[in-house]
Amino acid sequence: MNFDLTPEQDQLRDAVRALGRRYGHSYFVGKAKSGGHTTELWDEAGRLGYLGVNVPTEYGGGGGGLTELAIVCEELAAAGCPLLLLVVSPAIAATVINRHGTEEQRKRFLPGFADGSLKVVFAITEPEAGSNFHRLGTVARRDGDDWLLSGRKCYISGVDEAQYVLVVARTEDATTGKLKPALFVVPTDATGLTRSRLDMEIVSPENQFLLYLDDVRLPADALVGGSLDAGLPALFAGLNPERITVAAMGVGTGRYAIERATDYTATRRVWGGRSIGAHQGVAHPLAHAAVQVELARLMIYKAATLYDAGRDLEAGVSGNMAKYTAGEAAALAVDTAVQALGGAGMTTEYGVATLLGAVRAGRIAPVSREMILNFVAQHVLGQEKSY
Ligand SMILES: Cc1cc2nc3c(=O)[nH]c(=O)nc-3n(C[C@H](O)[C@H](O)[C@H](O)COP(=O)(O)OP(=O)(O)OC[C@H]3O[C@@H](n4cnc5c(N)ncnc54)[C@H](O)[C@@H]3O)c2cc1C
């Protein structure tokens, strides 16, 4: 058993940390509040190769694994820049295309993922289906060689920043008549694809959208993997990267909040000469949150290591547990930090309450804590499926 990062991973961590700190949380919040995007940070991270760490070298990437991508997500979040698009574009979309795309799709898309010039967002959630993807109502119909996509998606992040959206639809298997999932790479400016921005209570430069697909016409090569049999494995291929990187973002956010709070509590003095951090009522909740964050972090790197070793099923269990613990730990850490800072905790200047919405959302999305507990109850504890 080895809990150490390799020297290369350590170097990556230090380099990403330095980049994140050059931008910092005030940059992130400034973009969010002015309706901007973190384009400069994204582009620089792309140029430095951090967004393509998990893309194979033959397509211009770093040739690393999910562990490296988790390091990037964690360190940017620990610098106060939790970039949700890291989860949807390099983690989900690049993995799906790398593992299940055709060679032509790999050649076309992976170089853009490698340098960050390509952003592909991910659309599975629908208003009626919610957590139950078996009820997806977005359908793909054949029209000659083309496909026609129709349906509705909700809460889709980053559509305004992306060139493509990876849409999960369903289509009829000609032999069995059964509906099967199928993934399509849809240009965000395709005719028939419209969007409206949702007002969310999250301070983030990344926005969520309702998407309407009205007979969006796509060429045959928009189907990921080029075959209907590729749909289900392609969909599952995105799950572990999604859970593990979103967990890494949560842990990074938790670390950031605890650091802000402990810097403050170590120096703030309101009762004579002692700092408020000397009071156990202030220090213990922070110490408790730090323990929870570190536990989540261990589970993330266990899951990423299993995933990079090709042990997908075990990574699925650990990845779900990592996502659950990281979601809870991040929410706890931010809330505890706000409390420890008192009034300052609620100001924009101290940069902690600005994360309340994001960490709260992390207990719901991309998979809710309840759905993870369902998974663990069923697959780890052997309980009957409840739904
Ligand atoms: C900030 C943000 C960004 C997002 N970005 C994206 C994106 O980019 N792409 C995308 O496709 N989606 C995205 N989503 C959607 C997200 O994945 C869903 O909100 C999430 O999966 C939950 O689905 P739902 O909102 O329909 O909740 P519902 O399925 O309606 O569930 C509501 C509540 O009931 C609980 N529940 C439902 N079924 C069960 C059950 N069987 N047992 C126990 N509890 C249950 C849920 O846990 C939840 O608490 C985003 C959401 C947010 C908030």
The ligand as an SDF file (V2000), in Angstrom:
LIG
                    3D

 53 58  0  0  0  0  0  0  0  0999 V2000
  -25.5350   23.1550  -10.3280 C   0  0  0  0  0  0  0  0  0  0  0  0
  -26.0540   22.0130  -11.1110 C   0  0  0  0  0  0  0  0  0  0  0  0
  -25.4280   21.6580  -12.2970 C   0  0  0  0  0  0  0  0  0  0  0  0
  -25.9110   20.5990  -13.0540 C   0  0  0  0  0  0  0  0  0  0  0  0
  -25.3040   20.3060  -14.2480 N   0  0  0  0  0  0  0  0  0  0  0  0
  -25.8050   19.3180  -15.0320 C   0  0  0  0  0  0  0  0  0  0  0  0
  -25.2290   19.0510  -16.3130 C   0  0  0  0  0  0  0  0  0  0  0  0
  -24.2730   19.7000  -16.7380 O   0  0  0  0  0  0  0  0  0  0  0  0
  -25.7790   18.0600  -17.0790 N   0  0  0  0  0  0  0  0  0  0  0  0
  -26.8500   17.3310  -16.6540 C   0  0  0  0  0  0  0  0  0  0  0  0
  -27.2840   16.4390  -17.3820 O   0  0  0  0  0  0  0  0  0  0  0  0
  -27.4310   17.5680  -15.4360 N   0  0  0  0  0  0  0  0  0  0  0  0
  -26.9290   18.5310  -14.6210 C   0  0  0  0  0  0  0  0  0  0  0  0
  -27.5120   18.7920  -13.3900 N   0  0  0  0  0  0  0  0  0  0  0  0
  -28.6810   18.0210  -12.9730 C   0  0  0  0  0  0  0  0  0  0  0  0
  -28.3850   17.0660  -11.8250 C   0  0  0  0  0  0  0  0  0  0  0  0
  -27.6150   15.9800  -12.2650 O   0  0  0  0  0  0  0  0  0  0  0  0
  -29.7370   16.6280  -11.2370 C   0  0  0  0  0  0  0  0  0  0  0  0
  -30.2990   17.7660  -10.6070 O   0  0  0  0  0  0  0  0  0  0  0  0
  -29.6320   15.4940  -10.2690 C   0  0  0  0  0  0  0  0  0  0  0  0
  -29.2360   14.3170  -10.9180 O   0  0  0  0  0  0  0  0  0  0  0  0
  -30.9690   15.2110   -9.5420 C   0  0  0  0  0  0  0  0  0  0  0  0
  -32.0150   15.1110  -10.4730 O   0  0  0  0  0  0  0  0  0  0  0  0
  -33.3570   15.9910  -10.2630 P   0  0  0  0  0  0  0  0  0  0  0  0
  -32.9360   17.4060  -10.0220 O   0  0  0  0  0  0  0  0  0  0  0  0
  -34.2800   15.7350  -11.3890 O   0  0  0  0  0  0  0  0  0  0  0  0
  -33.9780   15.4650   -8.9200 O   0  0  0  0  0  0  0  0  0  0  0  0
  -35.1410   14.3670   -8.7400 P   0  0  0  0  0  0  0  0  0  0  0  0
  -34.7690   13.1030   -9.4610 O   0  0  0  0  0  0  0  0  0  0  0  0
  -36.4390   15.0010   -9.0310 O   0  0  0  0  0  0  0  0  0  0  0  0
  -35.0090   14.0970   -7.1820 O   0  0  0  0  0  0  0  0  0  0  0  0
  -35.4540   15.0450   -6.2090 C   0  0  0  0  0  0  0  0  0  0  0  0
  -35.0330   14.5250   -4.8260 C   0  0  0  0  0  0  0  0  0  0  0  0
  -35.5940   13.2110   -4.6100 O   0  0  0  0  0  0  0  0  0  0  0  0
  -34.5610   12.2880   -4.3330 C   0  0  0  0  0  0  0  0  0  0  0  0
  -34.8590   10.9990   -4.9650 N   0  0  0  0  0  0  0  0  0  0  0  0
  -35.2660   10.7630   -6.2530 C   0  0  0  0  0  0  0  0  0  0  0  0
  -35.4120    9.4470   -6.4670 N   0  0  0  0  0  0  0  0  0  0  0  0
  -35.1110    8.8210   -5.2950 C   0  0  0  0  0  0  0  0  0  0  0  0
  -35.0680    7.4660   -4.8850 C   0  0  0  0  0  0  0  0  0  0  0  0
  -35.3550    6.4580   -5.7180 N   0  0  0  0  0  0  0  0  0  0  0  0
  -34.6790    7.1910   -3.6110 N   0  0  0  0  0  0  0  0  0  0  0  0
  -34.3590    8.2020   -2.7510 C   0  0  0  0  0  0  0  0  0  0  0  0
  -34.3750    9.5060   -3.0900 N   0  0  0  0  0  0  0  0  0  0  0  0
  -34.7440    9.8160   -4.3500 C   0  0  0  0  0  0  0  0  0  0  0  0
  -33.2960   12.8860   -4.9390 C   0  0  0  0  0  0  0  0  0  0  0  0
  -32.1410   12.4030   -4.2940 O   0  0  0  0  0  0  0  0  0  0  0  0
  -33.5160   14.3720   -4.7020 C   0  0  0  0  0  0  0  0  0  0  0  0
  -33.1120   14.7300   -3.3970 O   0  0  0  0  0  0  0  0  0  0  0  0
  -27.0320   19.8600  -12.6090 C   0  0  0  0  0  0  0  0  0  0  0  0
  -27.6740   20.2200  -11.4050 C   0  0  0  0  0  0  0  0  0  0  0  0
  -27.1910   21.2790  -10.6640 C   0  0  0  0  0  0  0  0  0  0  0  0
  -27.9170   21.6480   -9.3870 C   0  0  0  0  0  0  0  0  0  0  0  0
  1  2  1  0
  2  3  1  0
  2 52  2  0
  3  4  2  0
  4  5  1  0
  4 50  1  0
  5  6  2  0
  6  7  1  0
  6 13  1  0
  7  8  2  0
  7  9  1  0
  9 10  1  0
 10 11  2  0
 10 12  1  0
 12 13  2  0
 13 14  1  0
 14 15  1  0
 14 50  1  0
 15 16  1  0
 16 17  1  0
 16 18  1  0
 18 19  1  0
 18 20  1  0
 20 21  1  0
 20 22  1  0
 22 23  1  0
 23 24  1  0
 24 25  2  0
 24 26  1  0
 24 27  1  0
 27 28  1  0
 28 29  2  0
 28 30  1  0
 28 31  1  0
 31 32  1  0
 32 33  1  0
 33 34  1  0
 33 48  1  0
 34 35  1  0
 35 36  1  0
 35 46  1  0
 36 37  1  0
 36 45  1  0
 37 38  2  0
 38 39  1  0
 39 40  1  0
 39 45  2  0
 40 41  1  0
 40 42  2  0
 42 43  1  0
 43 44  2  0
 44 45  1  0
 46 47  1  0
 46 48  1  0
 48 49  1  0
 50 51  2  0
 51 52  1  0
 52 53  1  0
M  END
$$$$
